[in-house]
Amino acid sequence: MNIMNNKQKFQTLLTISIYACILFLSLSGLAMYFYPGGSMHNNPSNPNYNSELNTYSHSMNFFSDLGLYHSWSGEPNFLSNILFAYSLLFVGIGIISFYCGIYFLLKKDRHLILISKIGVIVAFISAIGFILVGFTPSDRLLSEHMFVVNLAFRSFLVVMLIYTCSIFRSSYISNYLSFVYFILFCLVSYYVYILMAGPPMPSVSYGKDGFFTPNERDLLFHVVSQKIVIYGISFSILCQIFFLNKKEYLDLID
């Protein structure tokens, strides 16, 4: 029986991360294609509801709209819901495999072993949060949905901080990567702040007492901010994977 050495484990984990990231982008893209339409602003409770807008909008629909049990137009959303749940499952797998892979690189410096282990644990918590986002449709389980959204992004913010510091402290990983993590830390901080103090969004599900239709400008601000952060993280991780797959980093792994 052949047992993989650490170099092979590192490469395998990064490869899993690449495929997981591609699958997230592909499945979420398909979910957007099959989404029946409507948004938090353009819904039947709005007197200006336009039923002809029956597609997903990158500027007016959250990612989480793909996971609704019924779309904002009132139509069943079964196919997009399933595709969205699977896309976030692969997000979780990608996060766990990527940061487990980085651990093999950071543990070369004994002073970074503890902080890199903490980083893996916090990344695991964030991954679980992202996975659960796909299994808590906001039109059925809004409070649970918002809890796991906050869990995912806030713990990922801690991950960004940990790896900004640990990569900067390492003597063998380019500080370019530390700078990338600092930018991501700022980006995720910005979105966490928006979740906490951004323009008000409904705190109850559609159709329940207390629901209100947000104005277009506020919804646009939230949605575009979310898209920038999520796509920024996704493409950044893809770039990091190719960056860390260089021979100079593979040779550092015992």
Backbone as a ProteinNet text record, in pm:
[ID]
protein_1_A
[PRIMARY]
MNIMNNKQKFQTLLTISIYACILFLSLSGLAMYFYPGGSMHNNPSNPNYNSELNTYSHSMNFFSDLGLYHSWSGEPNFLSNILFAYSLLFVGIGIISFYCGIYFLLKKDRHLILISKIGVIVAFISAIGFILVGFTPSDRLLSEHMFVVNLAFRSFLVVMLIYTCSIFRSSYISNYLSFVYFILFCLVSYYVYILMAGPPMPSVSYGKDGFFTPNERDLLFHVVSQKIVIYGISFSILCQIFFLNKKEYLDLID
[TERTIARY]
84.7	0	88.5	67.5	146.3	85.7	168	125.1	183.3	97.2	142.3	237.3	342.1	428	364.4	427	368	356.6	453.1	445.4	321.6	299.2	183.8	52.6	51	-69	-97.1	8.1	-3.8	-62	-6.3	-53.5	-196.7	-228.1	-363.7	-465.4	-431.7	-522.7	-544.6	-439.3	-454.4	-536.9	-518.1	-596.6	-744.3	-775.2	-914.6	-973.3	-891.9	-938	-970.1	-885.9	-910.2	-1044.4	-1064.8	-1189.6	-1310.4	-1293.6	-1403.9	-1442.7	-1343.3	-1369.4	-1438.3	-1391.1	-1452.5	-1596.4	-1618.7	-1754.1	-1847.3	-1795.5	-1878	-1922.2	-1828.1	-1860.6	-1955.6	-1934.1	-2018.3	-2159.4	-2170.4	-2302.6	-2382.2	-2315	-2387	-2430.6	-2348.2	-2386.6	-2510	-2515.1	-2633.6	-2755.8	-2735.7	-2846.6	-2903.1	-2814.5	-2859.4	-2940.1	-2895.2	-2964.1	-3106.9	-3124.7	-3256.1	-3342.6	-3290.1	-3366.8	-3492.2	-3610.5	-3735.9	-3764.6	-3684.3	-3702.8	-3755.7	-3757	-3800	-3681.4	-3699.5	-3595.5	-3661.7	-3579.7	-3633.8	-3708.2	-3667	-3736.9	-3849.3	-3822.5	-3921.5	-3997	-4093.5	-4174.7	-4321.9	-4413.6	-4556.5	-4615	-4547.5	-4599.8	-4568.9	-4481.7	-4444.9	-4544.3	-4610.5	-4706.7	-4643.9	-4512.5	-4443.7	-4382.2	-4431.6	-4376.9	-4382.9	-4270.7	-4262.8	-4240.8	-4346.6	-4340.3	-4257	-4222.9	-4143.1	-3994.9	-3953.7	-3814.7	-3802.5	-3792.4	-3797.3	-3661.6	-3554.2	-3419.3	-3344.4	-3231.3	-3146	-3071.7	-3065.1	-2994.9	-2873.1	-2754.7	-2632.7	-2632.3	-2716.4	-2718.4	-2833.9	-2933.9	-3050.3	-3080.7	-3012.7	-3035	-2911.5	-2931.5	-2824.2	-2792.1	-2673	-2643.2	-2746.6	-2784.5	-2877.3	-3015.1	-3049.9	-3178.6	-3186.1	-3069.5	-3066.1	-3111.3	-3098.8	-3134.6	-3274.3	-3352.5	-3490.5	-3574.3	-3667.6	-3761.5	-3855.1	-3903.3	-3976.4	-3903.2	-3890.4	-3822.2	-3905.9	-3845.7	-3918.3	-4040.4	-4044.6	-4161.9	-4275.9	-4247.2	-4348.7	-4343.9	-4256.2	-4244.6	-4158.8	-4187.5	-4101.1	-3957.6	-3862.3	-3721.3	-3637.4	-3694.3	-3632.6	-3494.2	-3483.7	-3357.9	-3245.9	-3272.9	-3170.7	-3132.2	-3230.7	-3205.2	-3105.4	-3126.3	-3037.4	-2897.7	-2891.7	-2761.7	-2684.4	-2756.3	-2693.6	-2637	-2714.7	-2669.4	-2542.2	-2538.3	-2419.2	-2300.8	-2328.3	-2218.6	-2151.5	-2231.4	-2174.2	-2110.5	-2156.7	-2087.7	-1944.9	-1928.9	-1794.6	-1712.4	-1778.1	-1706.5	-1642	-1722.4	-1670.6	-1555.2	-1571.2	-1464.7	-1339.1	-1357.5	-1243.3	-1168.1	-1242.3	-1178.2	-1098.2	-1158.5	-1091.1	-965.1	-976.2	-861	-750.5	-787.9	-687.5	-606.4	-673.1	-599.6	-529.8	-579.4	-503.1	-374.6	-382.9	-265.2	-162.1	-207.4	-114.7	-43.8	-112	-49.4	82.4	87.2	209.7	324.1	289.6	391.2	437.2	341.2	375.9	445	416	473.7	625.2	681.8	827.3	895.9	827.7	878.2	807.5	881.7	819.3	745.6	782.7	714.5	575.7	549.8	421.2	328.1	373.6	292.5	160.9	168.5	47.6	-51.2	-3.8	-95.7	-156.6	-79.9	-135.3	-240.4	-222.4	-324.5	-452.6	-435.7	-552.8	-622.2	-542.5	-598.2	-682.4	-634.8	-710.3	-841.9	-838.4	-960.6	-1063.4	-1018.2	-1111	-1162.5	-1076.8	-1120	-1226.1	-1210.4	-1308.7	-1443.8	-1441.2	-1565.8	-1631.8	-1550.6	-1603.2	-1663.8	-1595.4	-1644.2	-1779.7	-1794.2	-1922.9	-2031.7	-1996.8	-2093.2	-2139.8	-2045.5	-2082.8	-2169.2	-2134	-2213.7	-2357.1	-2372	-2505.3	-2589	-2523.7	-2598.5	-2685.3	-2630.8	-2703.3	-2818.5	-2821.8	-2926.5	-3022.3	-3017.1	-3109.2	-3172.1	-3270.6	-3333.6	-3389.9	-3359.6	-3396	-3546	-3622.5	-3767.5	-3834	-3759.8	-3812	-3740.6	-3610.4	-3528	-3439.1	-3501.5	-3424.4	-3326.2	-3370	-3280.4	-3162.7	-3189.5	-3081.4	-2989.4	-3050	-2972.2	-2876.1	-2926.2	-2841	-2733.6	-2766.8	-2666.4	-2547.9	-2575.9	-2465.6	-2393.1	-2463.7	-2396.7	-2294.3	-2336.8	-2244.5	-2131.9	-2163.6	-2060.6	-1956	-2001.5	-1910.8	-1818.2	-1874.7	-1794.1	-1707.9	-1760.3	-1680.6	-1563.7	-1587.5	-1475.8	-1376	-1424.8	-1333.6	-1249.9	-1306.9	-1231.9	-1112.7	-1136.3	-1027.8	-922	-967.4	-874.2	-783.7	-841.5	-762.1	-656.5	-695.1	-600.6	-487.6	-522.8	-422.6	-318.8	-365.7	-271.6	-198.1	-256.7	-181.7	-58.1	-79.2	31.4	130	79.7	168.8	254.2	197.7	276.1	378.3	339.2	433.2	551.7	524.3	629.8	720.3	671.6	754.3	866.7	976	1092.4	1104.5	1013.9	1029.1	907.9	801.7	687.3	686.9	668.3	671.7	570.9	615.9	526.3	414.8	429.2	321.5	192.9	206.4	89.8	32	119.3	72.7	-6.4	40.7	-29.5	-167.1	-173.6	-302.5	-399	-348.8	-434.1	-479.7	-394	-433.1	-546.2	-536.3	-642.9	-772.9	-764.1	-882.9	-940.5	-851	-895.7	-976.6	-927.5	-999	-1133.3	-1133.3	-1254.6	-1361.6	-1320.4	-1415.4	-1459.7	-1368.3	-1404.2	-1513.7	-1495.9	-1594.9	-1732.2	-1736.6	-1866.1	-1925.7	-1842.7	-1892.3	-1952.6	-1886.6	-1940.3	-2076.1	-2088.3	-2215	-2325.7	-2292.5	-2390.5	-2438	-2347.8	-2380.3	-2446.7	-2398.1	-2440.3	-2477.5	-2497.3	-2533.8	-2678.7	-2726	-2866.8	-2959	-3069.2	-3155.9	-3217.9	-3217	-3282.3	-3387.8	-3487.9	-3592.5	-3532.8	-3583	-3535	-3631	-3738.2	-3832.7	-3852.9	-3900.2	-3918.9	-4034.2	-4026.9	-4130.8	-4267.6	-4367.2	-4502.8	-4536.9	-4437.6	-4463	-4474.1	-4540.7	-4555.2	-4417.7	-4400.2	-4272.8	-4185.8	-4222.4	-4144.4	-4169.1	-4064.2	-4079.3	-3993.2	-4034.1	-3958.1	-3853	-3724.8	-3619.9	-3616.9	-3565.8	-3556.2	-3441.7	-3448.5	-3353.1	-3208.9	-3185.5	-3048.1	-2984.9	-3060.8	-3008.3	-2979.9	-3074.8	-3056.1	-2937.3	-2925.8	-2813.4	-2680.6	-2672.3	-2550.5	-2512.9	-2609.3	-2583.2	-2541.7	-2617.8	-2595.3	-2460.8	-2430.2	-2303.8	-2185.3	-2198.8	-2092.2	-2067.9	-2175.3	-2161.6	-2093.5	-2132.6	-2073.9	-1924.1	-1885.6	-1743.6	-1662.5	-1713.6	-1641	-1631.4	-1742.7	-1743.5	-1660.4	-1678.7	-1598.3	-1452	-1427.9	-1289.6	-1218.8	-1287	-1229.4	-1206.6	-1304.7	-1295.6	-1176.6	-1165.3	-1057.2	-921.7	-922.9	-798.2	-745.2	-835.1	-791.6	-740.2	-806.4	-757.3	-616.2	-594	-460.8	-357.6	-397.1	-305.7	-265.9	-361.2	-333.2	-225.1	-241.2	-141.8	-7.4	-13.5	107.9	184.3	111.1	174.4	214.8	165.9	202.8	338.8	405.4	537.1	637.1	735	836.7	910.4	930.4	1006	934.6	801.1	725.9	711.9	696.6	690.5	820.6	931.9	1061.5	1078.7	998	1008.6	941	853.8	774.1	854.6	864	941.6	864.8
-120.3	0	125.6	213.3	335.9	445.5	508.7	619.6	747.7	846.2	972.4	1045.3	1102.1	1187.4	1326.7	1415.2	1547.5	1631.6	1616.4	1690.1	1647.5	1516.1	1464.2	1505.7	1505	1550.3	1697	1778.7	1921.4	1943.4	1874.9	1890	1840	1729.2	1673.5	1769.3	1826.8	1921	2045.4	2095.6	2212.4	2178.7	2057.8	2014.4	2005	1950	1943.2	2084.1	2177.9	2316.5	2378.4	2349.3	2402.4	2351.9	2220.5	2162.9	2211.6	2227	2275.7	2417.5	2500.7	2639.1	2645.3	2564.2	2559.1	2509.3	2407.3	2353.1	2455	2531.8	2638	2737.6	2785.5	2885.1	2826.6	2700.7	2637.2	2611.3	2552.7	2518.4	2642.9	2743.7	2867.3	2938.5	2927.9	2984.3	2916.7	2784.9	2710.5	2745.5	2760.7	2797.9	2934.3	3025.4	3157.2	3145.2	3056.9	3037.8	2986.8	2896.2	2834.4	2909.2	3016.1	3089.6	3150.7	3132.6	3175.2	3324.6	3402.9	3547.3	3609.2	3742.2	3816.4	3850.4	3952	3991.4	4047.6	4080.2	4136.4	4267.6	4337.3	4461	4432.3	4350.2	4319.8	4191.8	4205.4	4091	4130.3	4034.1	4064.8	4161.8	4181.3	4275.5	4420.6	4438.8	4573.3	4617.2	4731.2	4778.7	4792.6	4812	4827.8	4696.9	4585.6	4453.9	4431.4	4388.1	4360.5	4210.7	4140.7	3994.9	3951.4	4047.5	4012.7	3996.9	4046.6	4029.4	3892.9	3790.2	3653	3582.7	3660.3	3602.3	3650.5	3588.9	3628.9	3756.6	3849.9	3977	3984.5	4006.6	4017.7	4142.8	4239.4	4363.7	4372	4282.5	4291	4161.8	4053.6	3926.5	3885.5	3852.7	3795.6	3655.2	3605.5	3464.9	3377.5	3416.8	3335.6	3322.6	3414.5	3403.3	3272.5	3222.8	3096.3	2979.3	2993.6	2885.5	2896.1	2992.7	3008.1	2886	2852.5	2742.6	2783.4	2906.6	2969.1	3097.8	3125.1	3247.4	3368.4	3487.1	3608.7	3631.3	3569	3581.1	3490.6	3403.8	3311.6	3174.1	3156.7	3029.4	2930.7	2799.5	2700	2712.8	2693.3	2717.4	2593.1	2476.6	2348.8	2330.1	2350	2320.3	2414.4	2544	2638.7	2612.9	2578	2548.4	2434.9	2326.8	2209.6	2244.4	2312.5	2350.5	2443.5	2535.7	2629.1	2555.4	2462	2385.7	2307.7	2244.9	2170.1	2263.8	2382.2	2475.6	2518	2538.8	2579.5	2461.6	2341	2223	2220.2	2250.8	2251.8	2370.9	2481.5	2592.6	2544.2	2474.5	2422.1	2325.9	2235.4	2138.6	2211.7	2311.5	2387	2462.4	2525.3	2599.5	2506.5	2394.1	2300	2243.4	2199.2	2138.5	2241.5	2365.5	2468	2500.5	2521.4	2560.8	2442.9	2324.6	2206.6	2195.7	2231.1	2228.9	2332.2	2453.2	2558.1	2519.4	2440.4	2396.9	2323.9	2241.4	2167.4	2262.3	2378.5	2477.3	2556.7	2598.3	2682.5	2605.9	2476.7	2402.7	2382.7	2424.2	2418.1	2506.1	2615.2	2703.3	2664.5	2613.3	2562	2671.4	2797.9	2908.1	2935	2877.7	2901.2	2780.3	2673.1	2550.7	2574.7	2635.9	2657	2748.4	2861.8	2956.8	2899.4	2814.8	2754	2648.4	2579.6	2484	2557.5	2671.4	2752.8	2800.4	2838.9	2882.8	2775	2651.6	2539.8	2519.3	2527.7	2508.9	2617.6	2742.7	2853.1	2842.6	2800.7	2779.9	2670.5	2567.2	2458	2511.7	2596.9	2657	2741.5	2821.6	2903.4	2815.9	2707.4	2615.8	2556.9	2516.6	2463.1	2569.4	2695	2803.6	2820	2819.9	2833.9	2717.2	2595.9	2478.8	2492	2535.1	2545.3	2656.8	2757.2	2862.3	2799.5	2696.2	2630.6	2543.7	2512.3	2424.7	2498.3	2631.1	2711.5	2819.2	2782.7	2881.6	2997.9	3119.6	3237.1	3263.9	3204.5	3222.9	3124.3	3029.8	2933.7	2944.2	2970.4	2968.7	3093	3210.2	3333.7	3356.2	3336.2	3360.8	3264.5	3135.7	3036.9	3070.8	3115.4	3151.3	3265.8	3370.2	3485.2	3448.2	3355.6	3311.3	3245.7	3154.3	3084.2	3174.9	3272.8	3371.8	3449.9	3497.7	3571.6	3483.3	3358.2	3263.7	3244.4	3224.2	3198.5	3316.7	3436.4	3552.4	3603	3599.5	3648.8	3556.4	3426.4	3333.9	3340.8	3364.7	3378.6	3505.7	3607.8	3730.2	3699.4	3613.9	3573.4	3494.1	3409	3332	3426.7	3529.9	3626.3	3693.3	3728.2	3793.5	3698.5	3574.1	3474.5	3454.5	3440	3410.3	3534.5	3651.2	3774.3	3780	3753.7	3761.1	3647.2	3524.3	3408	3405.8	3442.8	3445	3558.7	3671.4	3782.8	3743.3	3664.1	3621.7	3514.7	3441.9	3336.2	3397.7	3328.8	3382.3	3323	3234.4	3161	3172.1	3242.9	3267.3	3414.9	3443.7	3582.4	3669.4	3788.1	3882.2	3932.2	3903.6	3933.9	3864.5	3739.8	3663.6	3721.4	3769.3	3834.3	3960.7	4034	4154.8	4119.4	4010.2	3964.5	3934.2	3866.9	3833.9	3958.5	4058.9	4183.1	4250.7	4249.9	4306.8	4229.5	4096.1	4013.6	4041	4059.3	4092.3	4222	4322.1	4449.9	4431.6	4347.4	4323.8	4254.1	4149.9	4076.9	4163.6	4244.3	4337.4	4432.8	4481.2	4572.2	4505.7	4378.9	4312.5	4277.7	4237.1	4210.5	4338.4	4451.4	4579.4	4607.8	4580.2	4602.3	4515.1	4389.4	4300	4354.6	4421.6	4472.4	4610.4	4697.8	4838.4	4897.7	4813.1	4863.7	4908.1	4954.7	4993.9	4881.7	4914	4810.1	4717.4	4589.1	4485.9	4418	4355.4	4289.9	4187.1	4185.1	4089.3	3972.6	3970.4	3859.7	3813.6	3691.4	3634.8	3703.6	3694.9	3752	3694.6	3783.1	3739.7	3744.1	3762.8	3767.9	3913.4	3931	4065.7	4126.1	4248.3	4315.8	4317.1	4238.5	4240.2	4371.4	4426.6	4546.2	4530.7	4597.3	4594.5	4705.6	4668.3	4771.9	4851.3	4974.5	5051.1	4996.2	5027.5	4971	5007.3	5129.9	5173.8	5094.1	5073.7	4998.3	4853.3	4792.6	4653.2	4640.9	4733.6	4733.4	4739.6	4824.5	4839.8	4707.4	4641.6	4515	4406.2	4394.2	4285.3	4299	4418.1	4437.7	4417.9	4465	4444.2	4296.3	4219.4	4074.8	4008.7	4048.1	3988.3	4017.8	4142.8	4180.5	4095.4	4077.2	4000	3852.3	3792.2	3648.7	3616.1	3692.1	3665.7	3701.2	3804.2	3840.4	3729.5	3670.6	3558.8	3439	3406.6	3288.5	3296.3	3408.1	3420.4	3438.5	3497.7	3510.4	3373.8	3287.7	3153.1	3074.9	3088.3	3021.6	3068.6	3198.9	3253.2	3204.5	3197.9	3149.3	3004.8	2924.5	2782.4	2768.4	2840.4	2832.6	2891	2993.9	3055.3	2956.5	2885.1	2793.5	2660.7	2635.8	2510.9	2520.1	2633.4	2649.1	2554.4	2514.1	2418.7	2471.6	2602.6	2658.6	2636.1	2627.3	2601.6	2451.2	2375.2	2229.3	2176.5	2235.1	2189.3	2221.8	2312.4	2347.9	2247.8	2165.9	2072.5	1945	1907.1	1787.9	1660.6
0	0	0	-100.5	-110.9	-24.3	57.8	142.5	85.6	66.9	9	103.6	47.2	128.6	137.7	214.6	238	111.1	20.7	-106.7	-185.9	-189.5	-263.3	-197.3	-63.8	8	-23	-21.5	-50.8	-190	-289.1	-426.6	-442	-375.5	-383.4	-323	-207.3	-141.5	-226.4	-289.4	-376.4	-500.5	-552.5	-669	-634	-516.3	-469.5	-460.3	-411	-397.5	-533.3	-632.8	-767.9	-820.6	-813.3	-864.9	-786.1	-653.6	-571	-610.1	-636.7	-676	-812.4	-905.4	-1038.4	-1030.2	-946.1	-930	-865.2	-769	-708.5	-814.9	-894.3	-996.7	-1101.6	-1138.8	-1241.3	-1190.2	-1070.2	-1016.2	-979.3	-922.9	-889.9	-1018.5	-1124.1	-1253.4	-1310.1	-1299.2	-1344.2	-1260.5	-1128.8	-1040.6	-1081.4	-1119.3	-1165.4	-1294.6	-1382.3	-1510.9	-1490.3	-1393.8	-1372.8	-1270.8	-1211.1	-1110.7	-1175.2	-1114.5	-1179.3	-1177.3	-1109.4	-1115.2	-986.8	-986.8	-870.1	-781.1	-696.3	-601.9	-476.8	-377.8	-254.3	-281.5	-387	-426.1	-524.1	-622.6	-726.1	-690	-600.4	-557	-560.6	-558.4	-575.3	-472.5	-356.8	-257.6	-294.8	-393	-439.2	-547.3	-530.4	-632.3	-771.3	-775.9	-904.3	-953.4	-901.2	-938	-1089.1	-1145.2	-1289.2	-1308.8	-1348.2	-1362.3	-1482.1	-1570.5	-1688.2	-1654.4	-1537.7	-1494.6	-1427.5	-1509.9	-1458.4	-1465.6	-1451	-1451	-1327.1	-1303.4	-1191.8	-1228.3	-1133.7	-1155.9	-1064	-1123.2	-1042.1	-956	-989.3	-913.3	-813.1	-825.8	-737.6	-662.1	-694.6	-625.5	-545.8	-418.2	-337.9	-388.1	-354	-379	-309.4	-188.7	-109.3	-173.4	-265.5	-335.2	-414.3	-455.6	-530.1	-443.6	-312.6	-221.3	-164.7	-212.2	-162.9	-198.1	-110.1	-137.8	-251.5	-244.7	-355.4	-392.1	-520.5	-562.3	-521.5	-533.9	-497.7	-586	-703.5	-790.6	-744.7	-647.4	-597	-660.4	-760.2	-829.8	-748.8	-760.1	-695.5	-746.3	-657.4	-691.1	-666.1	-693.3	-654.7	-716.9	-848.5	-917.2	-873.3	-869	-824.1	-679	-598.1	-456.9	-441.6	-516.8	-509.3	-561.2	-674.5	-732.1	-638.5	-576	-482.4	-360.7	-307	-190.5	-223.2	-340.1	-379.7	-405.9	-462.2	-488.7	-358.2	-252.2	-123.9	-50.4	-79.7	-26.1	-78.9	-207.1	-266.6	-216.8	-181.5	-117.7	11.8	92.8	218.8	199.1	103.3	73.8	27.2	-57.6	-110.3	-1.6	89.9	199.1	289.1	327.3	417.2	351.7	226.8	159.7	136	102.2	75.3	199.8	311	431.6	500.1	477.8	521.7	439.7	311.1	225.2	268.4	299.1	342.1	471.6	554.2	680.1	654	548.9	517.3	482	431.3	395	517	600	714.6	827.1	838.8	951.6	937.8	824.3	808.5	913.6	951.1	1056.5	1186.5	1282.2	1405.4	1482	1460	1527.4	1468.1	1351.2	1285.1	1293.1	1355.5	1360.7	1435.5	1554.3	1634.6	1564.9	1514.4	1451.8	1324	1252.6	1131	1165.4	1278.8	1324.1	1362.2	1431.2	1466.7	1339	1239.4	1111.8	1045.4	1050.3	991.2	1065.5	1198.2	1278.2	1246.9	1241.8	1212.2	1068.6	976	836.7	829.5	911.7	915.7	963.9	1066.5	1117.4	1008.6	938.4	829.7	719.9	685.9	582.2	620.3	746.2	793.3	780.1	813.5	798.9	655.4	560.8	419.5	372.7	414.9	375.6	426.9	552.5	612.4	550.6	491.8	421	312.2	246.2	138.2	184.4	313.4	366.5	459.5	459.3	540.5	452.6	369.9	281.6	362.5	319.4	398.6	401.1	308.3	313.5	409.2	460.4	557.8	692.7	690.3	811.7	813.9	816.9	803	918.1	1042.7	1155.9	1153.8	1121.7	1111.6	994	885.6	766.9	797.9	862	893.9	996.3	1086.6	1184.2	1113.7	1018.9	952.8	852.6	794.1	708.3	790.2	906.6	993.2	1044.5	1078.1	1122.8	1013.1	890	778	752.7	740.9	704.9	820.7	941.9	1055.1	1085.8	1076.7	1100	984.8	862.6	749.5	763.1	825.1	853.4	944.9	1045.1	1135.9	1058.6	966.7	882.7	804.8	745.2	668.5	754.9	877.3	968.6	1007.6	1039	1079.1	969	844.5	736.4	686.9	705.8	677.4	766.3	895.7	992.8	976.6	961.6	957.9	831.7	717.5	593.9	598.2	657.6	671.6	760.5	863.7	957.5	899.2	798.6	740.3	658.4	653.6	580.6	441	403.8	278.4	185.3	228.2	141.4	105.1	-21.2	-68.6	6.1	45	112.7	20.6	-107.5	-201.8	-157.6	-110.7	-67.2	61.8	149.3	271.6	238.4	138.5	94.7	38.7	-38	-92.4	22	125.1	239.1	313.3	319.8	385.4	307.2	175.1	90.8	113.1	117.4	142.2	280.3	377.9	513.5	512.4	440.7	430.2	359.3	256	178	262.4	333.8	417.9	535.5	590.9	699.3	653	531.6	472.5	465.8	422.8	409.4	545.9	640.7	776.1	834.6	810.3	857.7	793.3	664.8	595.3	654.9	685.4	747	881.5	952.2	1084.8	1081.1	992.6	998.9	863.7	762.7	631.2	626.4	510.8	496.1	543.2	609.6	668.3	564	597.6	517.7	605.7	547.1	628.4	724.7	846.9	947	963.6	883.6	883.1	739.3	722.8	589.2	515.6	383.8	297.4	334.2	343.6	374.5	521.4	607.8	752.2	797.4	913.3	968.8	994.3	951.6	971.5	847	744.9	620.2	546.5	489.9	407.3	282.1	176	51.3	54.3	54.9	59.9	-70.4	-62.7	-186.7	-272.5	-399.9	-495.3	-463.2	-420	-394.3	-279.7	-171.8	-57.8	-96	-170.5	-211.7	-306.5	-399.6	-493.1	-417.6	-317.5	-237.8	-171.3	-106.9	-39	-138.2	-246.7	-342.1	-413	-461.6	-532.2	-437.8	-314.3	-214.9	-193.3	-181	-161.8	-281	-400.8	-521.3	-529.4	-501.4	-506.4	-410.4	-288.3	-186.2	-224.3	-263.9	-292.3	-416.2	-523.9	-642.9	-619.2	-539.8	-506.9	-432.6	-333.9	-257.5	-348.8	-431.8	-518.6	-613.5	-684.8	-782.3	-713.6	-595.3	-519.7	-478.6	-429.9	-389.1	-509.5	-624.2	-744.6	-779.5	-771.6	-801.5	-699.6	-572.5	-469.2	-493.4	-536.9	-562.1	-668.6	-779.6	-886.7	-840.8	-757.4	-704.3	-614.8	-528.5	-432.9	-496.2	-615.9	-685.3	-753	-739.3	-800.1	-735.3	-812.1	-763.4	-639.6	-633.3	-521.5	-388.7	-391.3	-268.2	-242.7	-348.6	-331.9	-268.8	-307.9	-255.4	-107	-53.9	87.6	179.5	121.4	202.9	227.2	355.1	392.9	358.1
[MASK]
++++++++++++++++++++++++++++++++++++++++++++++++++++++++++++++++++++++++++++++++++++++++++++++++++++++++++++++++++++++++++++++++++++++++++++++++++++++++++++++++++++++++++++++++++++++++++++++++++++++++++++++++++++++++++++++++++++++++++++++++++++++++++++++

